[in-house]
Amino acid sequence: MPRTLQSHLAVGQIIGIHGIRGEMKVAVMTDFAERFTPGSFLWIEGEDAPRAVVAARPHKGYLLLRMAGLETRTDVEPLRRRYLLIERSQAAALADDEYYEDELLGLQVVAESGQHLGELTEILWTGANEVYVVQGAWGEILLPAIAEVVQEVNLVQERMVVRLMPGLVPALDDEIGAGE
């Protein structure tokens, strides 16, 4: 049975506080920057209603965001590490080879050669590309989310097939031909 998809999608995460006037430092997790336009609405994880975006500006690779009803540092402090969300119905259509994070989390990851590597448990957002964290019998494996590595994503079968590059799983290097 397929995983039940969430009713909301994360578009950012509150990672800190900036100043004393309720500005939050946000790690952006979307390609659609218009989500943070003043006047748009976002849900804060754990809250019952969305809040309006009051102001947004880039700052040192992050976004500084002010939201309605959050006027002081004290208002924002308890929100650290929470996600900023949109309703799934607001999600933009993606290309055939693109997926939302919650569609990928929980997939079983298998090497082309058939080895079961484990479960995709986390996605790290780096500057160049995302990195998939896989937990399994081989320990923690960090897979770059690039076309050379990710060969197939099958949401119906809940699995991802990957081509292992030498060094990603040293115990399997001989099987993938790294020693040749």
Secondary structure, DSSP 8 states (H G I E B T S, - for coil): ------SEEEEEEEEEEETTTTEEEEEE--S-GGGGSTT-EEEETT-SS-EEEEEEEEETTEEEEEETT--SHHHHGGGTT-EEEEEGGG-----TT---HHHHTT-EEEETTS-EEEEEEEEEE-SSSEEEEEEETTEEEEEE-STTTEEEEETTTTEEEE---TTSSGGGTTTTTTT-
